[in-house]
Amino acid sequence: AAFHQDTQRFAVGTVDALIVIYDLRTASKWRVLEGHEGAISAVAFDAGGHRLASFSSDEGRVRYWEAGTSGPFGLFGSKVGRCVQQFTVPQARLPKISKGSIDSLSFRVLFTPNAIVLTHDS
């Protein structure tokens, strides 16, 4: 899960391969991001809160999303964001895990000025 302080948005990755973004100011579901083919392992907002990166260890892919803005009071714009770029993580770079032990790993997606960085803790 990821929280962006300035926009007051909270993003949650699901086992159903969806990312749901909530707007906490309005207590509503703001966007649903679809495109992954496996459970979401990590999500992170960029500094501005209008873009999101996500990672699915099931498919070994990082996706970069344009969540967009909804205009004044959330009255305009689509409820679905779009994936603008995706990157496949080479299997050699993913940690070796046995079936059923993915819960013991914690993945993080981080934004830097020039890159999206995927890290993991075991």
DSSP file with accessible surface (Angstrom, degrees, kcal/mol):
  #  RESIDUE AA STRUCTURE BP1 BP2  ACC     N-H-->O    O-->H-N    N-H-->O    O-->H-N    TCO  KAPPA ALPHA  PHI   PSI    X-CA   Y-CA   Z-CA
    1    1 A A              0   0   88      0, 0.0     2,-0.3     0, 0.0    11,-0.2   0.000 360.0 360.0 360.0 155.3    0.0    0.0    0.0
    2    2 A A  E     -A   11   0A  14      9,-2.3     9,-3.1    42,-0.1     2,-0.4  -0.998 360.0-160.1-141.2 144.4    1.1    3.6   -0.5
    3    3 A F  E     -A   10   0A  87     -2,-0.3     2,-0.6     7,-0.2     7,-0.2  -0.981   5.0-157.2-125.0 136.1   -0.1    6.9    0.8
    4    4 A H  E  >> -A    9   0A  20      5,-2.7     4,-1.4    -2,-0.4     5,-1.2  -0.956   6.4-159.0-114.0 115.9    0.5   10.4   -0.7
    5    5 A Q  T  45S+     0   0  126     -2,-0.6    -1,-0.2     1,-0.2     3,-0.1   0.908  85.1  48.0 -61.2 -50.2    0.3   13.1    1.9
    6    6 A D  T  45S+     0   0  134      1,-0.2    -1,-0.2     2,-0.1    42,-0.1   0.893 121.5  34.0 -64.8 -41.5   -0.4   16.2   -0.4
    7    7 A T  T  45S-     0   0   13      2,-0.1    18,-0.3    17,-0.0    -1,-0.2   0.595  99.6-133.6 -88.0 -11.7   -3.2   14.6   -2.5
    8    8 A Q  T  <5 +     0   0   54     -4,-1.4    16,-3.0     1,-0.2    17,-0.5   0.897  54.1 147.9  57.3  44.2   -4.5   12.5    0.4
    9    9 A R  E   < -AB   4  23A  11     -5,-1.2    -5,-2.7    14,-0.2     2,-0.5  -0.897  34.1-161.3-113.3 143.3   -4.7    9.4   -1.8
   10   10 A F  E     -AB   3  22A  72     12,-2.4    12,-3.2    -2,-0.4     2,-0.4  -0.986   6.5-161.0-125.6 121.2   -4.2    5.9   -0.6
   11   11 A A  E     -AB   2  21A   0     -9,-3.1    -9,-2.3    -2,-0.5     2,-0.4  -0.886   6.0-172.1-108.5 136.7   -3.3    3.1   -3.1
   12   12 A V  E     - B   0  20A  45      8,-2.5     8,-2.6    -2,-0.4     2,-0.3  -0.993  13.6-146.5-129.7 127.5   -3.8   -0.6   -2.4
   13   13 A G  E     - B   0  19A  24     -2,-0.4     2,-0.2     6,-0.2     6,-0.2  -0.750  22.2-153.3 -89.4 141.4   -2.7   -3.5   -4.6
   14   14 A T    >   -     0   0   35      4,-2.6    26,-2.2    -2,-0.3     3,-1.2  -0.714  28.7-119.1-114.6 164.9   -4.9   -6.6   -4.5
   15   15 A V  T 3  S+     0   0  119      1,-0.3    24,-0.2    24,-0.2    -1,-0.1   0.639 111.9  69.2 -72.6 -13.0   -4.5  -10.3   -5.1
   16   16 A D  T 3  S-     0   0  125      2,-0.1    -1,-0.3    22,-0.1    23,-0.1   0.180 120.3-106.4 -89.4  14.2   -6.9   -9.9   -8.0
   17   17 A A  S <  S+     0   0   14     -3,-1.2    19,-0.6     1,-0.2    18,-0.6   0.710  81.7 123.1  70.0  23.7   -4.3   -7.9   -9.9
   18   18 A L  E     - C   0  34A  52     16,-0.1    -4,-2.6    17,-0.1     2,-0.5  -0.834  52.0-148.9-111.3 153.4   -6.0   -4.5   -9.4
   19   19 A I  E     -BC  13  33A   0     14,-1.9    14,-3.2    -2,-0.3     2,-0.5  -0.992  15.2-163.4-118.5 123.5   -4.8   -1.3   -7.8
   20   20 A V  E     -BC  12  32A  15     -8,-2.6    -8,-2.5    -2,-0.5     2,-0.5  -0.931   0.8-160.7-109.8 126.6   -7.5    0.7   -6.1
   21   21 A I  E     -BC  11  31A   0     10,-3.0     9,-3.0    -2,-0.5    10,-1.8  -0.940   6.7-161.5-110.1 125.1   -6.8    4.3   -5.2
   22   22 A Y  E     -BC  10  29A  89    -12,-3.2   -12,-2.4    -2,-0.5     2,-0.8  -0.836  14.7-140.8-104.4 141.2   -8.9    6.0   -2.6
   23   23 A D  E  >> -BC   9  28A   8      5,-2.8     5,-1.8    -2,-0.4     4,-0.8  -0.901  13.7-166.9 -97.4 109.3   -9.3    9.7   -2.1
   24   24 A L  T  45S+     0   0   82    -16,-3.0    -1,-0.1    -2,-0.8   -15,-0.1   0.742  81.7  64.3 -74.3 -20.1   -9.3   10.2    1.6
   25   25 A R  T  45S+     0   0  148    -17,-0.5    -1,-0.2   -18,-0.3   -17,-0.1   0.869 118.1  26.3 -67.6 -36.2  -10.6   13.8    1.4
   26   26 A T  T  45S-     0   0   77     -3,-0.4    -1,-0.2     2,-0.2    -2,-0.2   0.422 102.8-128.0-104.6  -1.5  -13.9   12.6   -0.1
   27   27 A A  T  <5 +     0   0   92     -4,-0.8     2,-0.3     1,-0.2    -3,-0.2   0.920  68.2 122.1  53.3  48.9  -13.8    9.1    1.4
   28   28 A S  E   <S-C   23   0A  44     -5,-1.8    -5,-2.8     0, 0.0     2,-0.5  -0.943  75.3 -98.6-138.5 160.2  -14.4    7.6   -2.0
   29   29 A K  E     -C   22   0A 118     -2,-0.3    -7,-0.3    -7,-0.2     3,-0.1  -0.677  40.6-178.3 -75.2 121.8  -12.8    5.1   -4.5
   30   30 A W  E     -     0   0A   4     -9,-3.0     2,-0.3    -2,-0.5    -8,-0.2   0.864  55.9  -1.5 -96.1 -43.9  -10.9    7.5   -6.9
   31   31 A R  E     -C   21   0A  11    -10,-1.8   -10,-3.0    49,-0.1     2,-0.4  -0.994  48.8-152.4-146.2 153.5   -9.4    5.2   -9.5
   32   32 A V  E     -C   20   0A  31     47,-1.6     2,-0.6    -2,-0.3    49,-0.5  -0.997  16.9-156.6-125.9 121.8   -9.1    1.5  -10.3
   33   33 A L  E     -C   19   0A   1    -14,-3.2   -14,-1.9    -2,-0.4     2,-0.4  -0.899  13.5-176.7-103.3 121.9   -5.9    0.5  -12.3
   34   34 A E  E     +C   18   0A 120     -2,-0.6    49,-0.2    47,-0.3   -16,-0.1  -0.932  42.1  85.9-118.5 141.9   -6.2   -2.7  -14.3
   35   35 A G        +     0   0   34    -18,-0.6    -1,-0.1     1,-0.5   -17,-0.1   0.143  53.5 107.4 159.4 -27.7   -3.5   -4.4  -16.3
   36   36 A H        -     0   0   13    -19,-0.6    -1,-0.5    -3,-0.2     4,-0.1  -0.365  52.6-151.7 -69.4 159.1   -1.4   -6.7  -14.2
   37   37 A E  S    S+     0   0  149      2,-0.1     2,-0.3    -3,-0.1    -1,-0.1   0.369  74.2  37.4-111.3   1.2   -1.8  -10.4  -14.6
   38   38 A G  S    S-     0   0   10    -21,-0.1   -22,-0.1     1,-0.1    -2,-0.1  -0.898 101.8 -59.4-144.4 172.9   -0.9  -11.4  -11.0
   39   39 A A        -     0   0   22     -2,-0.3    19,-0.6   -24,-0.2     2,-0.5  -0.179  57.5-111.3 -54.9 144.8   -1.2  -10.2   -7.4
   40   40 A I        -     0   0   21    -26,-2.2    16,-0.3   -22,-0.2    -1,-0.1  -0.697  32.4-179.2 -84.4 126.9    0.2   -6.8   -6.7
   41   41 A S        +     0   0   39     14,-3.2    66,-0.5    -2,-0.5     2,-0.3   0.720  64.8   3.8 -97.0 -27.6    3.3   -7.0   -4.5
   42   42 A A  E     -D   55   0B   9     13,-1.5    13,-2.4    64,-0.1     2,-0.3  -0.985  54.4-173.2-159.5 148.0    4.2   -3.2   -4.1
   43   43 A V  E     +D   54   0B  13     -2,-0.3     2,-0.3    11,-0.2    66,-0.3  -0.976   7.0 178.1-139.5 153.2    2.9    0.2   -5.1
   44   44 A A  E     -D   53   0B  14      9,-2.0     9,-2.7    -2,-0.3     2,-0.2  -0.967  21.0-133.7-155.5 140.8    4.4    3.7   -4.8
   45   45 A F  E     -D   52   0B  23     -2,-0.3    66,-0.3     7,-0.2     7,-0.2  -0.636  25.8-120.4 -86.1 152.8    3.4    7.3   -5.7
   46   46 A D    >   -     0   0   22      5,-2.2     3,-0.9    -2,-0.2    -1,-0.1  -0.275  43.4 -87.9 -78.5 177.8    5.7    9.7   -7.4
   47   47 A A  T 3  S+     0   0   94      1,-0.3    -1,-0.1     2,-0.1    -2,-0.0   0.848 128.4  47.7 -60.2 -34.6    6.5   13.0   -5.6
   48   48 A G  T 3  S-     0   0   39    -42,-0.1    -1,-0.3     1,-0.0   -44,-0.0   0.653 103.4-129.2 -82.5 -16.5    3.5   14.8   -7.2
   49   49 A G  S <  S+     0   0    0     -3,-0.9    -2,-0.1     2,-0.2   -45,-0.1   0.546  84.8  97.8  83.1   7.0    1.0   12.0   -6.4
   50   50 A H  S    S+     0   0   62     17,-0.1    17,-1.6    19,-0.0    18,-1.5   0.482  77.2  54.2-106.8  -4.8   -0.3   11.8  -10.0
   51   51 A R  E     - E   0  66B  90     15,-0.2    -5,-2.2    16,-0.2     2,-0.3  -0.940  65.1-166.3-126.6 154.4    1.7    8.8  -11.1
   52   52 A L  E     -DE  45  65B   0     13,-1.9    13,-3.6    -2,-0.3     2,-0.4  -0.989   9.5-153.7-140.7 143.6    2.1    5.4   -9.6
   53   53 A A  E     -DE  44  64B   0     -9,-2.7    -9,-2.0    -2,-0.3     2,-0.3  -0.927  18.1-175.4-114.0 144.5    4.5    2.5  -10.0
   54   54 A S  E     -DE  43  63B   0      9,-2.5     9,-2.7    -2,-0.4     2,-0.4  -0.970  10.6-156.2-137.8 155.6    3.4   -1.1   -9.2
   55   55 A F  E     -DE  42  62B   0    -13,-2.4   -14,-3.2    -2,-0.3   -13,-1.5  -0.998   4.0-166.3-135.0 135.0    5.1   -4.4   -9.1
   56   56 A S  E  >> - E   0  61B   0      5,-2.1     5,-1.6    -2,-0.4     4,-1.4  -0.976   4.1-168.0-117.6 113.9    3.7   -7.9   -9.4
   57   57 A S  T  45S+     0   0   21     -2,-0.5    -1,-0.1   -18,-0.3   -17,-0.1   0.796  86.8  65.9 -70.2 -25.6    6.1  -10.7   -8.4
   58   58 A D  T  45S+     0   0  108    -19,-0.6    -1,-0.2     1,-0.2   -18,-0.1   0.895 117.8  23.4 -60.5 -40.5    3.7  -13.2   -9.9
   59   59 A E  T  45S-     0   0   31    -20,-0.3    -1,-0.2    -3,-0.2    -2,-0.2   0.521 102.1-127.1-104.2  -8.0    4.4  -11.8  -13.4
   60   60 A G  T  <5 +     0   0    1     -4,-1.4    29,-3.2     1,-0.2     2,-0.4   0.900  64.0 131.0  66.3  41.1    7.8  -10.2  -12.7
   61   61 A R  E   < -EF  56  88B  51     -5,-1.6    -5,-2.1    27,-0.2     2,-0.4  -0.986  47.9-154.9-135.9 137.2    6.7   -6.9  -14.1
   62   62 A V  E     -EF  55  87B  10     25,-3.0    25,-3.0    -2,-0.4     2,-0.4  -0.907  19.3-163.4-102.4 133.3    6.8   -3.2  -12.9
   63   63 A R  E     -EF  54  86B  19     -9,-2.7    -9,-2.5    -2,-0.4     2,-0.5  -0.946  10.3-149.5-119.7 145.0    4.2   -1.0  -14.4
   64   64 A Y  E     -EF  53  85B  47     21,-3.1    20,-2.8    -2,-0.4    21,-1.4  -0.958  21.1-161.3-115.3 122.0    4.2    2.8  -14.5
   65   65 A W  E     -EF  52  83B   2    -13,-3.6   -13,-1.9    -2,-0.5     2,-0.9  -0.850  22.5-146.7-113.1 141.9    0.7    4.4  -14.3
   66   66 A E  E     +EF  51  82B  50     16,-3.0    16,-1.8    -2,-0.4   -15,-0.2  -0.894  22.0 176.0 -99.2  99.5   -0.7    7.8  -15.2
   67   67 A A        -     0   0    3    -17,-1.6   -16,-0.2    -2,-0.9    -1,-0.2   0.806  26.2-165.2 -77.8 -28.7   -3.4    8.1  -12.6
   68   68 A G        -     0   0   18    -18,-1.5     2,-0.3    -3,-0.1    -1,-0.1  -0.114  20.5 -74.2  78.4-176.0   -4.2   11.7  -13.7
   69   69 A T        -     0   0   87      1,-0.0   -19,-0.0     3,-0.0     0, 0.0  -0.867  23.7-145.6-119.5 157.6   -6.2   14.3  -12.0
   70   70 A S        -     0   0    9     -2,-0.3     6,-2.0     1,-0.3    -1,-0.0   0.366  39.3-124.8-107.5   5.2   -9.9   14.5  -11.7
   71   71 A G    >   -     0   0   38      4,-0.2     3,-1.8     3,-0.1    -1,-0.3  -0.210  65.0  -6.9  79.4-174.9  -10.5   18.2  -11.9
   72   72 A P  G >  S-     0   0   78      0, 0.0     3,-1.9     0, 0.0     4,-0.2  -0.309 136.1 -12.5 -59.6 126.7  -12.4   20.3   -9.3
   73   73 A F  G 3  S-     0   0  186      1,-0.3    -2,-0.1     2,-0.1     0, 0.0   0.666 115.7 -75.6  58.7  20.8  -14.0   18.2   -6.6
   74   74 A G  G <  S+     0   0   27     -3,-1.8    -1,-0.3     1,-0.1    -3,-0.1   0.726  99.0 128.2  69.8  22.0  -13.5   15.0   -8.6
   75   75 A L    <   +     0   0  128     -3,-1.9     2,-0.3    -4,-0.0    -4,-0.2   0.691  60.3  51.9 -85.5 -18.5  -16.3   15.8  -11.0
   76   76 A F  S    S+     0   0  128     -6,-2.0     2,-0.0    -4,-0.2    -2,-0.0  -0.832  81.4  42.5-118.8 157.9  -14.4   15.4  -14.3
   77   77 A G  S    S-     0   0   61     -2,-0.3    -7,-0.1     2,-0.0     2,-0.1  -0.074  82.3 -58.0  99.6 162.3  -12.2   12.7  -15.7
   78   78 A S        -     0   0   73      2,-0.1    -2,-0.1     1,-0.1     0, 0.0  -0.374  31.4-136.8 -76.3 154.8  -12.2    8.9  -16.1
   79   79 A K  S    S+     0   0  114     -2,-0.1   -47,-1.6   -48,-0.1     2,-0.5   0.429  87.8  71.6 -89.5  -0.7  -12.3    6.6  -13.1
   80   80 A V        -     0   0   72    -49,-0.2   -47,-0.2   -47,-0.0    -2,-0.1  -0.972  69.7-153.0-120.9 126.8   -9.7    4.4  -14.7
   81   81 A G        -     0   0   11     -2,-0.5     2,-0.4   -49,-0.5   -47,-0.3  -0.210  18.9-122.5 -81.4-178.6   -6.0    5.4  -15.0
   82   82 A R  E     -F   66   0B 161    -16,-1.8   -16,-3.0   -49,-0.1     2,-0.5  -0.977   9.4-121.4-134.4 145.5   -3.7    4.0  -17.7
   83   83 A C  E     +F   65   0B  42     -2,-0.4   -18,-0.3   -18,-0.2     3,-0.1  -0.708  27.0 179.3 -79.4 123.5   -0.4    2.2  -17.8
   84   84 A V  E     +     0   0B  57    -20,-2.8     2,-0.3    -2,-0.5   -19,-0.2   0.628  65.3   7.0-102.0 -17.3    2.1    4.3  -19.7
   85   85 A Q  E     -F   64   0B 106    -21,-1.4   -21,-3.1     2,-0.0     2,-0.3  -0.980  58.9-165.4-160.7 150.2    5.1    2.0  -19.5
   86   86 A Q  E     -F   63   0B  95     -2,-0.3     2,-0.4   -23,-0.2   -23,-0.2  -0.991   3.1-162.5-141.3 149.9    6.0   -1.5  -18.2
   87   87 A F  E     -F   62   0B  87    -25,-3.0   -25,-3.0    -2,-0.3     2,-0.5  -0.999  14.7-138.7-132.9 132.5    9.3   -3.2  -17.5
   88   88 A T  E     -F   61   0B  95     -2,-0.4   -27,-0.2   -27,-0.2   -28,-0.1  -0.786  18.2-138.7 -90.6 131.4    9.9   -7.0  -17.1
   89   89 A V        -     0   0   23    -29,-3.2     5,-0.1    -2,-0.5    -2,-0.0  -0.803  26.7-115.1 -89.1 121.6   12.2   -7.9  -14.3
   90   90 A P    >>  -     0   0   76      0, 0.0     3,-1.9     0, 0.0     4,-0.7  -0.303  18.6-125.4 -57.1 138.8   14.7  -10.6  -15.4
   91   91 A Q  G >4 S+     0   0  140      1,-0.3     3,-1.0     2,-0.2   -31,-0.0   0.835 109.8  63.8 -55.4 -33.3   14.1  -13.8  -13.4
   92   92 A A  G 34 S+     0   0   91      1,-0.2    -1,-0.3     4,-0.0     4,-0.1   0.774 102.1  51.0 -63.6 -22.4   17.8  -13.8  -12.4
   93   93 A R  G <4 S+     0   0  196     -3,-1.9    -1,-0.2     2,-0.1    -2,-0.2   0.618  92.1  88.6 -90.5 -16.1   17.1  -10.5  -10.5
   94   94 A L  S << S-     0   0   21     -3,-1.0     3,-0.0    -4,-0.7    26,-0.0  -0.622  89.8-102.6 -81.4 144.6   14.1  -11.8   -8.5
   95   95 A P        -     0   0   29      0, 0.0     2,-0.5     0, 0.0    -1,-0.1  -0.332  36.7-106.8 -65.3 147.3   14.8  -13.5   -5.2
   96   96 A K        +     0   0  179     -4,-0.1     2,-0.4    -3,-0.0    -4,-0.0  -0.652  50.5 172.3 -74.7 121.0   14.7  -17.3   -5.2
   97   97 A I        -     0   0   77     -2,-0.5     2,-0.2    -3,-0.0     5,-0.1  -0.972  29.4-127.0-132.9 147.4   11.5  -18.2   -3.3
   98   98 A S    >   -     0   0   84     -2,-0.4     3,-2.3     1,-0.1     4,-0.2  -0.604  48.7 -79.6 -88.8 156.1    9.8  -21.5   -2.7
   99   99 A K  T 3  S+     0   0  212      1,-0.3    -1,-0.1    -2,-0.2     0, 0.0  -0.278 118.3  16.3 -56.4 131.3    6.1  -21.9   -3.6
  100  100 A G  T 3  S+     0   0   70     -3,-0.1     3,-0.3     1,-0.0    -1,-0.3   0.388 101.5  94.4  88.4  -4.2    4.0  -20.4   -0.9
  101  101 A S    X   +     0   0   32     -3,-2.3     3,-1.9     1,-0.2     4,-0.2   0.356  46.6 102.9-103.5   9.7    6.7  -18.3    0.7
  102  102 A I  G >  S+     0   0   47      1,-0.3     3,-2.0    -4,-0.2    -1,-0.2   0.820  70.1  70.5 -61.2 -26.5    6.1  -15.0   -1.1
  103  103 A D  G 3  S+     0   0  152     -3,-0.3    -1,-0.3     1,-0.3    -2,-0.1   0.731  88.9  63.0 -63.3 -20.2    4.5  -13.7    2.1
  104  104 A S  G <  S+     0   0   84     -3,-1.9     2,-0.4     2,-0.0    -1,-0.3   0.543  92.9  79.3 -83.9  -4.0    7.9  -13.6    3.8
  105  105 A L    <   -     0   0   23     -3,-2.0     2,-0.5    -4,-0.2    17,-0.2  -0.826  63.3-157.3-105.1 144.8    9.2  -11.0    1.3
  106  106 A S  E     -G  121   0C  60     15,-2.1    15,-2.4    -2,-0.4     2,-0.3  -0.976  12.3-163.5-119.6 116.1    8.5   -7.3    1.3
  107  107 A F  E     -G  120   0C  18     -2,-0.5     2,-0.4   -66,-0.5    13,-0.2  -0.748   3.3-167.2 -98.1 148.8    8.9   -5.5   -2.0
  108  108 A R  E     -G  119   0C 117     11,-2.6    11,-2.7    -2,-0.3     2,-0.5  -0.998  11.5-155.7-134.3 140.1    9.2   -1.7   -2.4
  109  109 A V  E     -G  118   0C   6     -2,-0.4     2,-0.4   -66,-0.3     9,-0.2  -0.972  21.4-172.9-112.0 124.9    8.9    0.4   -5.5
  110  110 A L  E     -G  117   0C  78      7,-3.1     7,-3.4    -2,-0.5     2,-0.4  -0.930  16.8-139.9-121.5 144.6   10.8    3.8   -5.1
  111  111 A F  E     +G  116   0C  55     -2,-0.4     5,-0.2   -66,-0.3   -66,-0.0  -0.859  20.8 177.0-100.8 135.3   10.9    6.8   -7.3
  112  112 A T        -     0   0   64      3,-2.8     3,-0.5    -2,-0.4    -2,-0.0  -0.808  49.3 -94.8-120.6 171.0   14.2    8.7   -7.8
  113  113 A P  S    S+     0   0  130      0, 0.0     3,-0.1     0, 0.0    -2,-0.0   0.825 123.0  21.6 -57.9 -27.9   14.6   11.7  -10.1
  114  114 A N  S    S+     0   0  160      1,-0.1     2,-0.3     0, 0.0    -3,-0.0   0.385 124.4  28.9-121.6   3.4   15.8    9.4  -13.0
  115  115 A A        -     0   0   49     -3,-0.5    -3,-2.8     2,-0.0     2,-0.5  -0.991  60.8-123.1-158.1 161.6   14.5    5.9  -12.2
  116  116 A I  E     -G  111   0C  51     -2,-0.3     2,-0.5    -5,-0.2    -5,-0.2  -0.972  37.5-156.4-106.8 126.0   12.0    3.7  -10.7
  117  117 A V  E     -G  110   0C  52     -7,-3.4    -7,-3.1    -2,-0.5     2,-0.5  -0.903   8.6-158.1-113.6 130.5   13.8    1.3   -8.2
  118  118 A L  E     +G  109   0C  52     -2,-0.5     2,-0.3    -9,-0.2    -9,-0.2  -0.925  20.7 169.7-104.9 124.7   12.5   -2.1   -7.1
  119  119 A T  E     -G  108   0C  44    -11,-2.7   -11,-2.6    -2,-0.5     2,-0.3  -0.878  13.7-160.0-127.3 165.1   13.9   -3.4   -3.8
  120  120 A H  E     -G  107   0C  77     -2,-0.3     2,-0.4   -13,-0.2   -13,-0.2  -0.995   8.4-151.7-145.3 150.3   13.0   -6.3   -1.6
  121  121 A D  E      G  106   0C  66    -15,-2.4   -15,-2.1    -2,-0.3    -2,-0.0  -0.958 360.0 360.0-115.5 139.4   13.6   -7.4    2.0
  122  122 A S              0   0  132     -2,-0.4   -17,-0.1   -17,-0.2    -2,-0.0  -0.695 360.0 360.0-112.6 360.0   13.7  -11.0    3.0
